Amino acid sequence: MQIVDTALAQRAQNRQPLQVGVFGAGAMARGFINQIMRYMPGMTVGVLCNRTIETARNVLNEAGVSDADIVEVGTAEQADAAIEAGKTAITSDPNVLAGAGRVEVCIEATGHVEYGALVTLAAIEHGKSMVYMNAELDGTIGPLLKKKADAAGVILSGCDGDQPGVVLNLHRFVTSIGMVPRVLGNIKGMQDRYRNPTTQAAFAKQWQQTPHMVTSFADGTKISFEQAITANATGMKVAQRGMIGIEYDGHVDEMTNMYDLDQIRELGGIVDYVIGTKPSPGVFIFAEAQDDLQKHYMKYSKLGDGPLYSFYVPYHLMVFEVPLSAARIALCNDVIIAPQDGPMVDVIALAKTDLKAGETLDGLGWYMTYGVCENYETVRKNRLLPMGIAEGAVLTRDVKKDQALTYDDVILPTNLTNALRAEQDALFPI
């Protein structure tokens, strides 16, 4: 953080703010664009791309940008001219943003797997590094996209502020002091696999979000994607399908003896979550010391007797930290979270209700399916259907509530995400 804020302060002093391109103008983009335009003089939004132009304009207006300082553009050259004039360009064409030479780094905030894949490929193809706020995309085809970014010489990374980025920052600290991480955890307030957009409508309205998005939080799909990408970034696995998910109403520090240490050692460490635990909504790592002297000083530091020691961050400040992710990538070449190589954990689709042959599956956080974590090897061996490609699939037979769907249960639509997932599966066989 000290390095990043110093670099941004230098940009502000030189009157050369970091030019950021943003894909998406939804709830999360609304928050971090406000942060950038009002409170971060070392950076600015150079181009905002959204499928609905007026929404993009409204988000910028809310962030204090006047209509006179917003230019609707149709080419990358026009976007560059707007930036050079000290204005912000808006467009509905992802290639305009990706092709703008004055844009130094991109943020993907679409929250949609198919459209997110499209704009991510556009950024990579135009040589743009990007931070994305799209765990669903990362958990579905992130390892392949990382390979493509590496080949193009650009950085593709998840973000600070979301739980996976926060836990990876903590992971870097824990490993840097010589501890061995054994459990990488996410603290969740509640979970109900059968929530849907109808049950979540009032909550969504209260927080100005879409009902299906907040449903994916409540039904466990979102946390499954978050923990899958955490596993892929660290080489860890899950202890069982769906993770363990201990419910405990005390403090996370009191949970270090609740895991089978021999099991998690054998797995090389696990990702997991807890429900109802304090501090919420934070993240935690249970780590193991490597020798008696470390244990002595851990006890001296009031972290207990071991064998597992608790480290945690009590919050994740989504929109406040995302701009810092863009700065870390653009100014420090520092990756927040990305797959190590091939997938370790996948998110598979389970039936939220009894499903009938001939029905077309709806999307993440809707009425028909929810997502849970499963180890990649098991997913491939049993032909389990990844949650990120389930939308639009047509059922070929009935599927009972809570049953895992397989490729044999569906006919998949022809789209970019499915093509990329097939390419990833071929690249990373078991």
C-alpha positions in Angstrom: 0.0 0.0 0.0 2.8 2.4 0.9 4.4 1.8 -2.5 1.1 2.3 -4.4 0.0 5.4 -2.7 3.5 7.0 -3.2 3.3 6.1 -6.9 -0.2 7.6 -7.2 0.9 10.8 -5.3 3.7 11.2 -7.9 1.3 10.9 -10.7 -0.9 13.5 -9.1 2.0 15.9 -8.6 3.1 15.5 -12.2 -0.5 16.1 -13.3 -0.4 12.8 -15.2 -3.1 10.7 -13.6 -3.2 7.0 -14.4 -5.8 6.6 -17.2 -8.2 3.7 -16.3 -10.6 2.1 -18.7 -13.7 0.5 -17.1 -16.0 -2.2 -18.6 -19.4 -2.1 -16.9 -21.4 0.6 -15.1 -23.3 -1.4 -12.5 -23.5 -1.3 -8.7 -19.8 -2.0 -8.1 -18.6 0.3 -10.9 -20.8 3.1 -9.5 -18.9 2.9 -6.2 -15.3 2.7 -7.4 -15.8 5.3 -10.2 -17.0 7.7 -7.5 -13.8 6.9 -5.5 -11.5 7.5 -8.5 -13.1 10.7 -9.7 -13.6 12.4 -6.3 -10.9 11.1 -4.0 -7.9 9.8 -6.1 -6.1 12.6 -7.9 -3.4 10.2 -9.1 -5.9 8.4 -11.4 -8.9 9.1 -13.5 -11.4 7.2 -15.6 -10.4 7.8 -19.2 -13.0 5.6 -20.9 -16.2 4.0 -19.6 -17.7 1.2 -21.7 -21.2 0.0 -21.0 -23.9 -1.6 -23.1 -26.3 1.2 -22.1 -24.7 4.6 -22.8 -27.1 6.6 -20.6 -26.2 4.4 -17.6 -22.5 5.2 -18.2 -23.3 8.9 -18.3 -25.4 8.7 -15.2 -22.7 6.9 -13.2 -20.1 9.6 -14.2 -22.6 12.4 -13.4 -23.1 10.9 -9.9 -19.3 10.8 -9.5 -19.2 14.6 -10.1 -18.3 14.6 -13.8 -20.3 17.2 -15.7 -21.9 16.5 -19.1 -19.5 19.0 -20.6 -16.6 16.7 -19.6 -18.2 13.5 -21.0 -17.7 12.6 -24.7 -19.6 9.8 -26.4 -17.1 8.2 -28.9 -17.3 5.5 -31.6 -13.6 4.9 -32.3 -10.4 4.4 -30.3 -9.0 7.5 -31.9 -11.9 9.6 -30.6 -11.4 8.1 -27.1 -7.8 9.1 -27.1 -8.6 12.6 -28.3 -11.2 12.9 -25.4 -8.6 11.8 -22.9 -6.0 14.3 -24.3 -8.6 17.0 -23.9 -9.0 16.1 -20.2 -12.4 14.5 -20.6 -13.9 11.1 -20.1 -15.0 9.1 -23.1 -18.1 6.8 -23.0 -18.8 4.0 -25.5 -20.9 0.9 -25.9 -18.1 -0.8 -28.0 -15.6 -2.9 -26.0 -13.0 -2.6 -28.8 -13.1 1.2 -28.6 -12.0 1.0 -24.9 -9.5 -1.8 -25.5 -8.0 -0.1 -28.5 -7.6 3.3 -26.9 -3.8 3.9 -26.6 -4.1 6.4 -23.8 -5.8 3.9 -21.5 -3.1 2.3 -19.3 -5.0 -0.3 -17.4 -8.6 -1.7 -17.5 -11.1 -2.8 -14.8 -13.7 -5.3 -15.7 -16.9 -4.9 -13.6 -19.6 -6.5 -15.7 -20.4 -9.4 -13.3 -21.4 -11.5 -16.3 -19.5 -14.5 -17.5 -20.2 -14.3 -21.3 -19.8 -10.6 -21.7 -16.9 -10.6 -19.2 -15.1 -13.2 -21.4 -15.7 -11.0 -24.5 -14.3 -7.8 -23.0 -11.4 -9.6 -21.3 -10.3 -11.1 -24.6 -10.6 -7.7 -26.2 -8.3 -6.2 -23.6 -5.8 -9.0 -24.0 -5.8 -8.8 -27.7 -5.1 -5.0 -27.6 -2.3 -5.4 -25.1 -4.1 -4.1 -22.0 -3.5 -5.3 -18.5 -6.7 -5.7 -16.5 -8.1 -6.3 -13.1 -11.4 -7.9 -12.9 -14.2 -8.1 -10.4 -15.7 -11.2 -11.8 -15.0 -14.3 -9.7 -17.6 -16.2 -11.8 -15.6 -15.6 -15.0 -12.3 -16.4 -13.2 -13.7 -19.6 -11.7 -15.0 -20.8 -15.0 -12.1 -20.0 -17.5 -9.6 -18.0 -15.5 -6.7 -20.4 -16.0 -7.1 -20.2 -19.8 -7.4 -16.4 -19.8 -4.3 -16.2 -17.6 -2.4 -18.2 -20.2 -3.6 -15.9 -23.0 -2.6 -12.9 -21.0 0.8 -14.3 -20.2 1.3 -15.0 -23.9 0.4 -11.4 -24.8 2.7 -10.0 -22.1 0.0 -8.4 -20.0 -1.3 -8.9 -16.5 -4.7 -10.3 -15.7 -5.6 -10.3 -12.0 -8.5 -10.4 -9.6 -8.9 -7.4 -7.3 -8.3 -6.1 -3.8 -11.5 -5.6 -1.8 -13.2 -8.8 -2.8 -12.6 -11.6 -0.4 -10.2 -13.6 -2.7 -7.9 -10.6 -3.2 -8.0 -9.8 0.6 -7.1 -13.4 1.6 -4.3 -13.5 -1.0 -2.8 -10.3 0.5 -3.0 -12.0 3.9 -1.5 -15.2 2.4 1.5 -13.2 1.1 2.0 -11.9 4.6 1.6 -15.2 6.4 4.0 -17.0 4.0 6.5 -14.1 4.2 6.9 -14.7 7.9 7.6 -18.4 7.4 4.2 -19.8 8.4 2.5 -22.6 6.4 -1.1 -21.8 5.4 -3.5 -24.7 6.0 -7.0 -23.2 5.8 -7.9 -20.2 3.7 -11.3 -19.1 4.9 -14.2 -16.8 4.1 -16.5 -15.5 6.8 -20.2 -15.5 5.8 -23.2 -14.2 7.6 -25.8 -16.7 6.4 -26.5 -19.2 3.6 -29.7 -20.7 2.2 -29.2 -22.8 -1.0 -32.8 -22.2 -2.1 -33.0 -18.4 -2.0 -34.1 -16.9 -5.4 -34.7 -13.4 -6.9 -38.2 -13.3 -5.4 -37.1 -13.9 -1.9 -34.2 -11.4 -2.3 -36.1 -8.6 -4.1 -36.5 -6.4 -1.0 -32.8 -6.7 0.0 -31.7 -6.0 -3.5 -33.8 -2.9 -3.7 -32.4 -1.7 -0.4 -28.8 -1.8 -1.6 -29.6 -0.8 -5.3 -28.4 -4.2 -6.7 -30.0 -6.7 -8.9 -32.0 -9.5 -7.2 -30.1 -12.3 -9.0 -26.8 -10.9 -7.9 -27.7 -10.8 -4.2 -29.3 -14.2 -4.6 -25.9 -15.6 -5.7 -24.5 -14.3 -2.4 -27.3 -15.9 -0.3 -27.4 -19.3 -2.0 -23.7 -19.9 -1.8 -22.9 -19.6 -5.5 -20.8 -16.5 -5.1 -18.7 -17.8 -2.2 -18.1 -21.0 -4.1 -16.6 -19.0 -7.0 -14.6 -16.9 -4.6 -13.1 -19.9 -2.9 -12.5 -21.7 -6.2 -10.3 -18.9 -7.5 -8.6 -18.7 -4.1 -7.7 -22.4 -4.5 -6.6 -22.0 -8.0 -4.3 -19.1 -6.9 -2.7 -21.1 -4.1 -2.8 -24.8 -5.2 -5.2 -25.8 -2.5 -8.3 -28.0 -2.6 -11.6 -28.5 -0.8 -12.0 -31.1 1.9 -15.4 -32.2 0.5 -18.0 -31.2 -2.1 -19.4 -27.9 -1.1 -16.7 -27.3 1.4 -17.2 -27.9 5.1 -18.9 -24.6 6.1 -18.8 -24.8 9.9 -21.5 -22.7 11.7 -20.1 -21.0 14.7 -21.3 -17.9 16.5 -18.0 -17.0 18.3 -14.8 -15.5 17.1 -12.7 -17.1 14.3 -9.7 -17.2 16.6 -11.6 -19.9 18.6 -11.9 -22.2 15.6 -8.3 -23.3 15.1 -9.0 -26.8 16.6 -12.1 -27.5 14.5 -10.3 -28.9 11.5 -8.7 -32.3 10.9 -5.1 -31.2 10.6 -3.9 -34.5 9.1 -6.5 -34.3 6.4 -5.7 -30.7 5.4 -2.0 -31.4 5.4 -2.6 -34.4 3.1 -4.6 -32.2 0.7 -1.9 -29.5 0.8 -4.2 -27.0 2.5 -7.9 -26.3 1.9 -10.2 -23.4 1.1 -13.3 -23.2 3.2 -15.9 -20.9 4.8 -17.6 -20.4 8.1 -21.1 -19.1 8.9 -22.2 -16.7 11.6 -18.6 -16.2 12.9 -17.0 -12.9 13.9 -15.5 -10.8 12.5 -17.9 -10.7 9.6 -17.6 -10.2 6.7 -13.9 -10.9 6.8 -11.4 -13.5 5.8 -9.0 -15.7 7.7 -6.0 -18.0 7.4 -5.2 -20.8 9.8 -1.4 -21.4 9.5 1.1 -23.8 11.0 4.5 -23.0 12.5 7.6 -24.8 11.1 9.7 -25.2 14.3 9.6 -24.9 18.0 11.2 -21.4 18.1 8.5 -20.1 15.8 5.9 -21.6 18.2 7.6 -20.0 21.1 7.4 -16.5 19.5 3.8 -17.1 18.3 2.8 -17.8 21.9 4.8 -14.8 23.1 2.8 -12.7 20.5 -0.5 -13.9 22.1 -1.5 -16.1 19.2 -1.9 -19.3 21.3 -0.3 -22.7 21.5 -0.9 -23.9 18.0 -0.7 -26.1 16.1 -2.8 -23.8 14.0 -2.6 -20.0 14.4 -5.3 -17.6 13.4 -4.7 -14.6 11.1 -7.6 -12.5 9.8 -8.8 -9.3 8.2 -12.1 -8.2 9.6 -13.5 -6.5 6.5 -13.3 -6.3 2.7 -13.9 -2.8 1.3 -14.9 -3.6 -2.2 -15.2 -0.3 -4.1 -12.6 1.5 -1.9 -9.9 -1.0 -2.8 -10.5 -1.8 -6.4 -8.8 1.4 -7.7 -5.7 0.4 -5.8 -5.7 -2.9 -7.7 -5.5 -1.1 -11.0 -2.6 1.0 -9.6 -0.8 -2.1 -8.3 -1.0 -3.6 -11.8 -0.2 -0.5 -13.8 2.4 1.1 -11.6 4.0 -1.8 -9.8 3.4 -4.9 -12.1 2.0 -6.5 -9.0 -0.6 -9.3 -9.4 -3.3 -9.4 -6.7 -4.7 -12.9 -7.4 -4.4 -15.2 -10.5 -4.3 -18.9 -11.1 -1.0 -20.6 -10.5 -1.6 -22.9 -13.5 -4.5 -25.3 -14.2 -7.6 -25.5 -12.1 -7.6 -27.0 -8.6 -11.2 -26.4 -7.7 -14.2 -25.9 -9.9 -17.8 -24.7 -9.3 -20.5 -27.2 -10.3 -24.2 -26.7 -10.8 -26.7 -28.4 -8.5 -30.5 -28.3 -9.0 -32.2 -25.7 -6.7 -35.6 -27.4 -7.4 -36.8 -30.5 -9.3 -35.9 -29.8 -13.0 -37.7 -31.3 -16.0 -36.4 -32.4 -19.4 -36.9 -29.7 -22.0 -36.4 -26.8 -19.6 -33.7 -24.2 -20.3 -31.5 -23.4 -17.3 -31.5 -19.8 -16.1 -28.4 -18.0 -14.8 -26.3 -17.5 -11.7 -28.5 -16.5 -8.7 -31.8 -17.3 -10.4 -34.4 -20.0 -9.7 -33.1 -23.3 -11.0 -29.5 -24.0 -9.9 -26.9 -23.1 -7.3 -23.1 -23.6 -7.4 -20.8 -25.5 -5.0 -17.1 -26.2 -5.0 -15.7 -29.5 -6.1 -12.1 -30.6 -6.8 -11.2 -30.3 -10.5 -10.1 -33.9 -10.8 -13.5 -35.1 -9.6 -15.3 -32.7 -11.9 -13.6 -34.0 -14.9 -13.8 -37.7 -14.0 -17.5 -37.5 -13.4 -18.4 -35.0 -16.2 -19.9 -32.6 -13.8 -21.4 -29.4 -15.3 -19.5 -26.2 -14.4 -21.9 -23.6 -13.1 -20.3 -20.9 -15.2 -21.5 -22.5 -18.5 -24.9 -23.8 -17.3 -26.9 -20.8 -18.3 -28.9 -21.4 -21.5 -28.4 -25.2 -21.4 -31.4 -27.3 -22.3 -32.1 -30.3 -20.1 -32.3 -33.7 -21.8 -33.7 -35.5 -18.7 -35.2 -34.8 -15.3 -32.9 -33.8 -12.5 -33.9 -34.0 -8.8 -33.4 -31.2 -6.3 -29.9 -31.0 -5.0 -28.5 -33.4 -7.6 -25.3 -32.4 -9.4 -25.9 -31.8 -13.1 -23.6 -33.4 -15.7 -22.7 -32.8 -19.3 -24.9 -35.8 -20.1 -28.0 -34.0 -18.6 -27.9 -31.0 -21.0 -27.4 -29.7 -24.5 -25.1 -26.7 -24.2 -25.7 -23.5 -26.2 -23.1 -22.3 -28.7 -21.3 -19.3 -27.2 -17.9 -17.9 -26.4 -17.7 -19.1 -22.8 -18.5 -22.7 -23.7 -15.9 -22.6 -26.5 -13.3 -21.2 -24.1 -14.2 -23.7 -21.4 -13.7 -26.6 -23.9 -10.3 -25.0 -24.8 -9.4 -24.9 -21.2 -10.4 -28.5 -20.5 -8.2 -29.6 -23.4 -5.3 -27.5 -22.1 -5.5 -28.9 -18.6 -6.4 -32.6 -18.7 -6.4 -34.7 -15.6 
